[in-house]
Amino acid sequence: MTLFDRFASHVDAALDQLVAKGQLLADLDRRNVTVEPPRDPAHGDLATNAAMVLAKPAGTNPRALAELLAAELAAVEGVIGVEIAGPGFLNLRLAPSEWLGELTLIGQTGDDYGRSPLGEGKTVNVEYVSANPTGPMHMGHCRGAVVGDSLANLLAFAGYKVIREYYVNDAGGQVDVLARSVHLRYREALGEAIGEIPEGLYPGDYLIPVGKMLADRYGDSLASAPESEWLVPFREAAVAAMMDMIRDDLALLGIRHDLFASEAAVQAAKKPEAAEAELRARDLVYDGELEAPKGEPDPDWEPVTLPLFRSTAFGDDQDRPIKKSDGSWTYFGADMAYHFQKAQTADRLIDIWGADHAGTVKRIKASVEALTGGSVDFDVKLVQMVRLLRGGEPIKMSKRAGNFVTLADVVKEVGKDVVRFTMLTRKSDAQMDFDFAKVVEASKDNPVFYVQYAHARICSTLRKGKDEEGYMPSADHIALLGADEIGLIREAANFPRIVSAAAKAGEPHRIAFFLADLAAAFHAYWNLGNEQTDKRFILAQQPELSSARLFMAANIGQVIRNGLRVMGVEAATQM
């Protein structure tokens, strides 16, 4: 049990004591009681809001309850001071041995330090990327891919069973356009001069190999054939080739999905019809007319009766059609059925979407609530686009890719770890600039470098201690560590609570922020050794203190590695 968990239990036990003494009502809701670091470290080691949260429902005032609680907590082993702050917050000061115990726990748990039972083994489906299978991955997909994959890692680390899913949009008009584009490249492979790619088709050179493959397979038998003869086989072959390319591109980022769900398969299995029947049975789908478009009247608009989902019953601003006038499914109708399918095998659904889809969030949430009766939690994380720069200037697009910058080219230039870490240096719904010059800059202003440099410094220090003095990390004499070292340990000890908070919020960027803070604290401690030789990790003729400091360094490195692993980033051992 981590230090924060232990003291949360101590606070809970102290509240139980007050209940037993008749000084506090039983059965009060304690879910909002927290134990966390105070905002100002000068105020103590831990702070709890218990008196503030419970006073009103207990029918007392916070200060009075805080005094009762302070008396109980003062008797807890390891507590050397309890202070009441403001109207009723409690600040606790701990004996140094409590923090040294946490350092030992890091060493004992290793790769598992920070793991949480939060998820209780529940299944969460995280759907991310889900780019149309019409070309290679580009940087417009990159941020959502990293956010989704890191969130999946985070949730697994926090005790969830995670399904990583990719929804293949292989049933829309875009894949017919892909098939026609590939047919053009097929004719080109047969020797026909195709000239400029016509407007409306995909122009990228990445389709040339697909055309050659189909030329080898079919010869010239389909060169002049009517579209009805080649559209379906060309569409299937092109989608398969694009998905192979997409998987390869994602693998460059270390991303692998557990499940690729096909939109065509969802429709072939009549899942939209099943969803419609389910909703009609509860009068949540009805046949009605759409409202006329807002704004200037359209002389060509005519009212038409369509099956409408009662999304207004769930907070949407209007009911939504699930079918078009020609009887085909709307995008919403098909998407609704797909989410119904996902909900059959998960307790929680999370979608990672581009910010341009923000307008559809409310209706999809409404449909999931309607179809599951609210039994499946559903959240959508919106991801803003990334602006690509080189030295502050927008970069040129790629003709080969079809006027966009491929993810593969970016990863090959700066590396997987730089890309992944950088994508998590801001909240996903905030705008981001990705400057090729800055993301590889060796400075403290670049968090990617600063965190990796901290870990590399630790590895170098451990090697130096062993090679030059024969010193090995050891917990035997950690009582020799002083206030400066304990300050660094306190930073590292935040990791488990950051993991839990990030998992609850679905925000993997919090791990990157934590690592940046921990790296800054480590570098600050390192710099003490430049100013005061007695603060260095390796001290000649002082093997006990050196081994204790090396033990601390090794476990700060362990926490950094654990955080980077959640982010899908490998820790650098030398730089």
C-alpha positions as CSV (number, residue, x, y, z in Angstrom):
1,M,0.0,0.0,0.0
2,T,1.4,3.4,-1.0
3,L,1.9,6.2,1.5
4,F,-1.1,8.1,0.2
5,D,-3.3,5.0,0.4
6,R,-2.1,4.3,3.9
7,F,-2.9,7.8,5.2
8,A,-6.2,7.8,3.4
9,S,-6.9,4.6,5.4
10,H,-5.7,6.4,8.6
11,V,-8.1,9.3,7.9
12,D,-11.0,6.8,7.3
13,A,-10.1,4.9,10.6
14,A,-10.0,8.2,12.5
15,L,-13.5,9.1,11.2
16,D,-14.7,5.6,12.3
17,Q,-13.3,6.4,15.8
18,L,-15.3,9.6,15.9
19,V,-18.4,7.7,14.8
20,A,-17.8,5.1,17.6
21,K,-17.5,7.9,20.1
22,G,-20.8,9.4,19.0
23,Q,-19.0,12.6,17.8
24,L,-19.8,12.0,14.1
25,L,-22.9,10.7,12.3
26,A,-22.5,7.2,10.8
27,D,-23.1,6.5,7.1
28,L,-21.9,9.9,5.8
29,D,-20.8,9.8,2.2
30,R,-17.0,9.9,2.3
31,R,-16.3,9.6,-1.4
32,N,-15.1,13.2,-1.8
33,V,-12.7,13.0,1.1
34,T,-9.1,13.4,-0.2
35,V,-5.6,13.0,1.1
36,E,-3.1,14.8,-1.1
37,P,0.0,17.0,-0.9
38,P,-0.7,20.6,0.2
39,R,-0.3,23.2,-2.4
40,D,2.6,24.7,-0.5
41,P,5.1,22.1,0.8
42,A,5.8,24.5,3.7
43,H,2.4,23.7,5.1
44,G,3.2,20.0,5.6
45,D,3.5,16.7,3.9
46,L,-0.2,15.8,3.5
47,A,-3.5,17.6,3.6
48,T,-7.0,16.3,4.0
49,N,-10.4,18.0,3.3
50,A,-12.3,15.6,5.5
51,A,-13.7,18.1,7.9
52,M,-14.6,20.5,5.1
53,V,-16.5,17.8,3.2
54,L,-18.3,16.1,6.1
55,A,-19.1,19.0,8.4
56,K,-22.3,20.2,6.7
57,P,-24.0,16.8,6.4
58,A,-22.8,16.0,9.9
59,G,-24.6,19.1,11.2
60,T,-21.5,20.7,12.6
61,N,-18.9,23.3,11.5
62,P,-15.7,22.4,9.8
63,R,-13.4,23.8,12.4
64,A,-15.0,21.9,15.2
65,L,-14.9,18.7,13.3
66,A,-11.3,19.4,12.3
67,E,-10.3,19.7,15.9
68,L,-11.8,16.3,16.7
69,L,-10.2,14.7,13.7
70,A,-6.8,16.3,14.5
71,A,-6.7,14.7,17.9
72,E,-7.3,11.2,16.3
73,L,-4.7,11.7,13.6
74,A,-2.0,13.0,16.0
75,A,-2.0,9.5,17.5
76,V,-1.2,7.8,14.2
77,E,2.3,6.4,14.0
78,G,4.5,8.4,11.7
79,V,2.6,11.6,12.2
80,I,4.7,14.3,14.0
81,G,2.4,17.2,13.6
82,V,-1.2,18.1,12.7
83,E,-2.3,21.7,12.0
84,I,-5.7,23.1,11.2
85,A,-5.6,25.6,8.3
86,G,-8.2,28.1,7.3
87,P,-11.8,27.1,8.0
88,G,-11.0,23.4,8.5
89,F,-8.4,21.8,6.3
90,L,-5.9,19.6,8.1
91,N,-2.2,19.5,7.3
92,L,-0.1,16.6,8.5
93,R,3.6,16.5,9.0
94,L,5.2,13.1,8.7
95,A,8.4,11.6,10.1
96,P,11.1,11.2,7.5
97,S,10.9,7.4,8.0
98,E,7.5,7.5,6.2
99,W,9.0,8.8,3.0
100,L,12.0,6.5,3.3
101,G,9.5,3.7,3.6
102,E,7.9,4.8,0.3
103,L,11.3,4.8,-1.3
104,T,11.7,1.2,-0.2
105,L,8.3,0.3,-1.6
106,I,9.3,1.7,-5.0
107,G,12.3,-0.6,-4.9
108,Q,10.2,-3.6,-3.8
109,T,7.4,-3.2,-6.4
110,G,9.6,-2.0,-9.3
111,D,7.7,-2.1,-12.6
112,D,4.5,-2.4,-10.7
113,Y,4.9,0.8,-8.7
114,G,2.0,3.1,-9.4
115,R,-0.4,0.3,-10.5
116,S,-3.9,0.8,-9.3
117,P,-6.9,-1.5,-8.6
118,L,-9.1,1.4,-9.7
119,G,-10.6,-0.5,-12.7
120,E,-11.5,-3.6,-10.7
121,G,-11.0,-5.7,-13.8
122,K,-13.9,-4.0,-15.6
123,T,-13.7,-4.0,-19.4
124,V,-13.2,-0.7,-21.2
125,N,-13.2,-0.4,-25.0
126,V,-11.0,2.4,-26.3
127,E,-11.6,3.1,-30.0
128,Y,-8.9,5.3,-31.6
129,V,-7.5,6.3,-34.9
130,S,-10.3,4.8,-37.0
131,A,-9.0,6.7,-40.0
132,N,-10.7,6.1,-43.4
133,P,-8.8,3.3,-45.2
134,T,-8.0,5.5,-48.2
135,G,-4.3,6.1,-47.7
136,P,-1.4,6.1,-45.3
137,M,-1.5,7.6,-41.8
138,H,-0.7,11.3,-41.8
139,M,0.0,13.8,-38.9
140,G,-3.6,14.6,-38.7
141,H,-4.1,11.1,-37.3
142,C,-1.0,11.1,-35.1
143,R,-2.2,12.9,-32.1
144,G,-5.4,10.9,-31.7
145,A,-3.4,7.7,-32.2
146,V,-0.9,8.5,-29.4
147,V,-3.6,9.8,-27.0
148,G,-5.7,6.7,-27.6
149,D,-2.9,4.3,-27.2
150,S,-1.5,6.0,-24.1
151,L,-4.9,6.2,-22.6
152,A,-5.3,2.4,-23.2
153,N,-1.9,1.8,-21.5
154,L,-3.0,4.1,-18.6
155,L,-6.3,2.3,-18.0
156,A,-4.6,-1.1,-18.2
157,F,-2.0,0.1,-15.6
158,A,-5.0,1.3,-13.5
159,G,-6.6,-2.1,-13.3
160,Y,-8.9,-2.2,-16.3
161,K,-9.2,-4.9,-18.9
162,V,-8.7,-2.9,-22.1
163,I,-9.9,-3.6,-25.7
164,R,-8.0,-1.5,-28.2
165,E,-10.3,-1.1,-31.2
166,Y,-10.1,0.4,-34.7
167,Y,-13.3,1.0,-36.7
168,V,-12.7,0.5,-40.4
169,N,-15.0,2.7,-42.4
170,D,-15.2,0.4,-45.4
171,A,-18.9,0.9,-46.3
172,G,-19.1,4.6,-47.3
173,G,-18.7,6.4,-50.6
174,Q,-15.1,7.1,-49.9
175,V,-14.1,3.5,-50.4
176,D,-15.9,3.5,-53.8
177,V,-13.8,6.6,-54.7
178,L,-10.7,4.6,-53.5
179,A,-11.6,1.7,-55.8
180,R,-12.0,4.1,-58.8
181,S,-8.7,5.7,-58.0
182,V,-7.0,2.3,-57.8
183,H,-8.6,1.3,-61.2
184,L,-6.9,4.3,-62.7
185,R,-3.6,3.2,-61.3
186,Y,-4.3,-0.3,-62.5
187,R,-4.7,1.0,-66.1
188,E,-1.5,3.0,-65.6
189,A,0.3,-0.2,-64.6
190,L,-0.9,-1.8,-67.8
191,G,0.8,1.0,-69.8
192,E,-2.0,3.5,-70.3
193,A,-1.1,7.2,-70.0
194,I,-3.5,8.5,-67.4
195,G,-2.3,12.1,-67.2
196,E,-3.4,14.3,-64.3
197,I,-5.5,12.5,-61.7
198,P,-9.1,13.7,-62.2
199,E,-10.7,15.9,-59.5
200,G,-12.5,13.8,-56.9
201,L,-10.1,10.8,-57.0
202,Y,-7.2,10.2,-54.6
203,P,-4.0,11.5,-56.2
204,G,-1.3,10.0,-53.9
205,D,1.5,7.9,-55.4
206,Y,0.9,5.4,-52.6
207,L,-1.8,3.8,-54.8
208,I,0.7,2.9,-57.6
209,P,1.8,-0.4,-56.0
210,V,-1.8,-1.4,-55.5
211,G,-2.5,-0.8,-59.2
212,K,0.5,-2.9,-60.1
213,M,-0.7,-5.7,-57.8
214,L,-4.1,-5.7,-59.4
215,A,-2.5,-5.7,-62.9
216,D,-0.6,-8.8,-62.0
217,R,-3.7,-10.4,-60.6
218,Y,-6.2,-9.6,-63.4
219,G,-4.0,-8.7,-66.4
220,D,-6.0,-6.4,-68.7
221,S,-9.3,-8.2,-68.3
222,L,-10.9,-5.4,-66.3
223,A,-9.2,-2.4,-68.1
224,S,-12.3,-1.7,-70.2
225,A,-14.9,-3.6,-68.2
226,P,-17.9,-1.7,-66.8
227,E,-17.6,-0.5,-63.3
228,S,-20.1,-3.0,-62.0
229,E,-17.6,-5.8,-62.8
230,W,-14.6,-4.4,-61.0
231,L,-15.8,-2.0,-58.3
232,V,-16.3,-4.6,-55.5
233,P,-13.1,-6.6,-56.0
234,F,-11.1,-3.5,-56.4
235,R,-12.6,-1.9,-53.4
236,E,-11.9,-5.0,-51.2
237,A,-8.3,-5.2,-52.5
238,A,-7.7,-1.5,-52.0
239,V,-9.1,-1.4,-48.5
240,A,-7.0,-4.5,-47.5
241,A,-3.8,-2.9,-49.0
242,M,-4.6,0.4,-47.2
243,M,-5.2,-1.3,-43.9
244,D,-1.9,-3.2,-44.2
245,M,-0.2,0.2,-44.8
246,I,-2.0,1.8,-41.8
247,R,-1.0,-1.1,-39.5
248,D,2.6,-0.7,-40.6
249,D,2.4,3.1,-40.0
250,L,0.9,2.6,-36.5
251,A,3.6,0.0,-35.7
252,L,6.2,2.7,-36.2
253,L,4.6,4.4,-33.2
254,G,4.4,1.1,-31.3
255,I,0.6,1.0,-31.7
256,R,-1.2,-2.3,-32.2
257,H,-4.9,-2.8,-31.9
258,D,-6.7,-5.8,-30.5
259,L,-9.7,-5.6,-32.8
260,F,-10.4,-4.1,-36.3
261,A,-14.2,-3.8,-36.6
262,S,-15.6,-3.5,-40.1
263,E,-18.4,-1.1,-40.9
264,A,-19.4,-3.2,-43.8
265,A,-19.5,-6.3,-41.5
266,V,-21.7,-4.4,-39.0
267,Q,-24.2,-3.6,-41.8
268,A,-24.0,-7.1,-43.3
269,A,-24.9,-8.5,-39.8
270,K,-28.0,-6.3,-39.7
271,K,-26.8,-4.5,-36.6
272,P,-28.4,-1.2,-37.6
273,E,-31.7,-3.0,-38.1
274,A,-31.4,-4.6,-34.6
275,A,-30.6,-1.2,-33.0
276,E,-33.6,0.4,-34.8
277,A,-35.9,-2.4,-33.6
278,E,-34.7,-2.1,-30.0
279,L,-35.4,1.6,-30.0
280,R,-38.7,1.4,-31.8
281,A,-39.9,-1.1,-29.1
282,R,-39.3,1.6,-26.5
283,D,-40.8,4.4,-28.7
284,L,-37.3,6.0,-29.1
285,V,-37.5,5.8,-32.9
286,Y,-40.5,7.1,-34.8
287,D,-41.3,8.1,-38.3
288,G,-41.4,11.8,-38.7
289,E,-40.4,14.8,-40.7
290,L,-37.2,16.8,-40.2
291,E,-37.4,20.5,-39.5
292,A,-36.7,22.8,-42.4
293,P,-33.0,23.9,-42.6
294,K,-32.4,27.1,-40.6
295,G,-31.4,30.3,-42.3
296,E,-32.4,31.4,-45.8
297,P,-35.4,29.3,-47.1
298,D,-34.3,26.7,-49.7
299,P,-36.8,26.6,-52.6
300,D,-35.8,23.0,-53.4
301,W,-36.4,21.7,-49.8
302,E,-39.4,19.4,-49.4
303,P,-40.5,17.7,-46.2
304,V,-39.8,13.9,-46.2
305,T,-40.8,11.3,-43.6
306,L,-37.8,9.5,-42.1
307,P,-37.1,7.3,-39.1
308,L,-36.0,9.6,-36.3
309,F,-34.2,8.9,-33.1
310,R,-35.6,10.8,-30.1
311,S,-32.3,12.3,-29.1
312,T,-34.1,15.4,-27.7
313,A,-35.2,13.1,-24.8
314,F,-31.5,12.8,-23.9
315,G,-30.5,16.5,-24.1
316,D,-29.9,16.9,-27.9
317,D,-31.3,20.0,-29.6
318,Q,-33.3,18.0,-32.2
319,D,-34.2,14.4,-33.1
320,R,-31.9,12.8,-35.6
321,P,-32.6,10.7,-38.7
322,I,-31.1,7.2,-38.8
323,K,-31.9,6.6,-42.5
324,K,-31.7,8.7,-45.6
325,S,-34.6,9.2,-48.0
326,D,-33.2,6.4,-50.3
327,G,-33.4,3.9,-47.4
328,S,-29.7,3.7,-46.7
329,W,-28.3,4.3,-43.2
330,T,-27.1,7.8,-42.2
331,Y,-23.7,8.0,-40.7
332,F,-25.3,8.4,-37.4
333,G,-27.6,5.4,-37.8
334,A,-24.6,3.2,-38.7
335,D,-22.5,4.6,-35.9
336,M,-25.2,4.1,-33.4
337,A,-25.4,0.4,-34.3
338,Y,-21.6,0.1,-34.1
339,H,-21.6,1.5,-30.6
340,F,-24.4,-0.8,-29.6
341,Q,-22.2,-3.7,-30.8
342,K,-19.2,-2.4,-28.7
343,A,-21.4,-2.1,-25.7
344,Q,-22.2,-5.8,-25.7
345,T,-18.6,-6.7,-24.5
346,A,-17.6,-3.7,-22.4
347,D,-18.5,-1.9,-19.2
348,R,-17.2,1.4,-20.5
349,L,-16.6,2.9,-23.9
350,I,-14.2,5.7,-24.8
351,D,-13.9,7.1,-28.3
352,I,-11.0,9.3,-29.4
353,W,-12.3,11.8,-32.1
354,G,-10.9,14.7,-34.0
355,A,-12.3,18.0,-32.7
356,D,-14.1,18.5,-36.1
357,H,-16.5,15.8,-34.9
358,A,-17.5,17.8,-31.8
359,G,-21.0,18.4,-33.2
360,T,-22.0,14.7,-33.2
361,V,-20.9,13.9,-29.7
362,K,-24.2,14.7,-28.0
363,R,-26.3,12.5,-30.4
364,I,-24.0,9.5,-30.1
365,K,-23.9,9.8,-26.4
366,A,-27.7,9.9,-26.4
367,S,-28.0,6.8,-28.6
368,V,-25.6,4.8,-26.3
369,E,-27.6,5.8,-23.2
370,A,-30.8,4.9,-24.9
371,L,-29.6,1.5,-26.2
372,T,-27.9,0.4,-23.0
373,G,-30.3,2.0,-20.5
374,G,-27.4,3.9,-19.1
375,S,-25.6,0.7,-18.0
376,V,-22.5,1.4,-20.1
377,D,-20.5,4.5,-19.4
378,F,-19.5,6.3,-22.6
379,D,-17.1,9.2,-23.1
380,V,-15.7,11.0,-26.1
381,K,-12.2,12.6,-26.0
382,L,-11.8,15.3,-28.6
383,V,-8.3,15.9,-30.0
384,Q,-7.3,19.1,-31.7
385,M,-5.2,19.1,-34.9
386,V,-1.4,19.6,-34.9
387,R,0.3,22.3,-36.8
388,L,3.6,21.2,-38.3
389,L,6.5,23.6,-38.3
390,R,10.2,23.6,-39.1
391,G,12.0,26.4,-37.3
392,G,8.8,28.2,-36.8
393,E,7.7,28.0,-40.5
394,P,4.9,25.8,-41.8
395,I,6.3,22.8,-43.6
396,K,5.6,21.8,-47.2
397,M,3.2,19.0,-48.0
398,S,4.1,15.7,-49.6
399,K,3.2,15.1,-53.2
400,R,3.8,11.3,-52.8
401,A,1.2,11.2,-50.0
402,G,-1.3,13.3,-51.8
403,N,-0.8,16.8,-50.2
404,F,-0.2,15.7,-46.6
405,V,2.7,14.9,-44.3
406,T,2.9,11.2,-43.6
407,L,3.3,9.9,-40.1
408,A,6.0,7.5,-41.3
409,D,8.2,10.4,-42.5
410,V,7.9,12.2,-39.2
411,V,8.7,9.2,-37.1
412,K,11.7,8.3,-39.3
413,E,13.0,11.9,-38.9
414,V,12.6,12.4,-35.1
415,G,11.9,9.0,-33.7
416,K,8.9,7.2,-32.1
417,D,9.6,8.3,-28.6
418,V,9.9,12.0,-29.5
419,V,6.6,11.9,-31.4
420,R,4.7,10.1,-28.6
421,F,6.0,12.2,-25.8
422,T,5.4,15.5,-27.6
423,M,1.8,14.6,-28.4
424,L,1.2,14.3,-24.7
425,T,2.8,17.6,-23.6
426,R,-0.5,19.4,-23.9
427,K,-4.1,18.5,-23.1
428,S,-5.6,16.8,-26.1
429,D,-8.3,19.4,-26.6
430,A,-5.8,22.2,-26.8
431,Q,-4.1,23.4,-30.0
432,M,-0.6,22.1,-30.6
433,D,2.4,23.1,-32.7
434,F,4.9,20.3,-33.6
435,D,8.2,22.0,-34.6
436,F,10.7,19.6,-35.9
437,A,13.6,21.8,-34.6
438,K,12.2,22.2,-31.1
439,V,11.1,18.7,-30.4
440,V,14.7,17.4,-30.7
441,E,16.3,20.4,-29.0
442,A,18.6,19.5,-26.1
443,S,17.4,22.1,-23.6
444,K,15.3,22.2,-20.4
445,D,12.6,23.9,-22.3
446,N,12.0,20.7,-24.2
447,P,10.2,18.3,-21.8
448,V,11.0,15.3,-24.0
449,F,14.7,15.9,-23.7
450,Y,14.6,17.0,-20.1
451,V,12.8,13.8,-18.9
452,Q,15.0,11.5,-20.9
453,Y,18.1,13.3,-19.8
454,A,17.1,12.8,-16.2
455,H,16.9,9.0,-16.7
456,A,20.1,8.9,-18.7
457,R,21.8,10.9,-15.9
458,I,20.6,8.3,-13.4
459,C,21.9,5.4,-15.5
460,S,25.2,7.1,-16.0
461,T,25.5,7.8,-12.2
462,L,24.8,4.2,-11.4
463,R,27.4,3.0,-13.8
464,K,29.9,5.4,-12.5
465,G,29.3,4.5,-8.9
466,K,29.9,0.8,-9.7
467,D,32.8,1.2,-12.1
468,E,34.8,3.9,-10.1
469,E,34.1,3.1,-6.5
470,G,32.4,-0.3,-6.5
471,Y,29.3,1.3,-4.9
472,M,25.9,-0.4,-5.5
473,P,22.5,0.9,-4.6
474,S,21.4,-0.3,-1.2
475,A,18.5,0.5,1.1
476,D,20.5,-0.5,4.2
477,H,21.5,3.0,5.1
478,I,18.7,5.2,3.7
479,A,18.2,6.7,7.1
480,L,21.3,8.8,6.2
481,L,19.3,10.6,3.6
482,G,18.3,14.2,4.5
483,A,15.7,16.8,3.8
484,D,16.9,17.5,0.2
485,E,16.6,13.8,-0.7
486,I,13.3,13.4,1.0
487,G,12.0,16.4,-1.0
488,L,12.8,14.4,-4.2
489,I,11.3,11.2,-2.9
490,R,8.1,13.2,-2.1
491,E,7.9,14.2,-5.8
492,A,8.3,10.6,-6.9
493,A,5.7,9.3,-4.4
494,N,3.0,11.3,-6.2
495,F,3.1,8.9,-9.1
496,P,0.4,6.4,-7.9
497,R,-2.1,9.1,-7.2
498,I,-1.4,10.8,-10.5
499,V,-2.0,7.5,-12.3
500,S,-5.4,7.1,-10.5
501,A,-6.4,10.7,-11.2
502,A,-5.4,10.5,-14.8
503,A,-7.2,7.2,-15.3
504,K,-10.4,8.6,-13.7
505,A,-10.3,11.7,-15.9
506,G,-9.1,9.8,-19.0
507,E,-6.2,12.2,-19.4
508,P,-2.8,10.5,-20.2
509,H,-1.1,13.9,-20.6
510,R,-1.1,14.1,-16.8
511,I,1.6,11.5,-16.8
512,A,3.8,13.6,-19.1
513,F,3.3,16.6,-16.8
514,F,4.2,14.6,-13.7
515,L,7.4,13.3,-15.4
516,A,8.4,16.8,-16.3
517,D,8.0,17.9,-12.7
518,L,9.9,14.9,-11.4
519,A,12.7,15.4,-13.9
520,A,12.9,19.1,-12.9
521,A,13.2,18.1,-9.2
522,F,15.9,15.5,-10.0
523,H,17.9,18.0,-12.0
524,A,17.6,20.6,-9.2
525,Y,19.0,18.0,-6.7
526,W,21.7,17.1,-9.2
527,N,22.7,20.8,-9.4
528,L,23.1,20.9,-5.6
529,G,26.1,18.6,-6.1
530,N,27.7,21.1,-8.4
531,E,27.4,23.8,-5.7
532,Q,28.0,21.6,-2.7
533,T,30.4,18.6,-3.1
534,D,28.9,16.9,-0.1
535,K,25.6,16.6,-2.0
536,R,26.9,14.5,-4.8
537,F,25.7,11.0,-5.3
538,I,29.1,9.4,-5.2
539,L,31.4,10.4,-2.3
540,A,34.8,8.9,-1.9
541,Q,35.3,7.2,1.4
542,Q,31.6,7.4,2.2
543,P,30.2,4.1,0.8
544,E,27.1,4.0,3.1
545,L,25.8,7.4,2.2
546,S,26.7,6.9,-1.5
547,S,24.9,3.6,-1.7
548,A,21.8,5.2,-0.1
549,R,21.8,8.0,-2.6
550,L,22.3,5.6,-5.5
551,F,19.4,3.6,-4.2
552,M,17.3,6.8,-4.3
553,A,18.5,7.6,-7.8
554,A,17.8,4.1,-9.0
555,N,14.2,4.3,-7.8
556,I,13.6,7.8,-9.1
557,G,14.7,6.2,-12.4
558,Q,12.2,3.4,-11.8
559,V,9.4,5.8,-11.5
560,I,10.4,7.7,-14.6
561,R,10.5,4.4,-16.5
562,N,7.1,3.4,-15.2
563,G,5.6,6.7,-16.4
564,L,7.3,6.5,-19.8
565,R,6.0,3.0,-20.2
566,V,2.5,4.2,-19.7
567,M,3.1,6.8,-22.4
568,G,4.5,4.1,-24.7
569,V,8.0,5.7,-24.6
570,E,11.3,3.9,-24.0
571,A,13.6,5.4,-21.4
572,A,17.0,6.6,-22.7
573,T,20.0,5.0,-20.9
574,Q,22.5,7.4,-22.3
575,M,22.5,10.7,-24.3
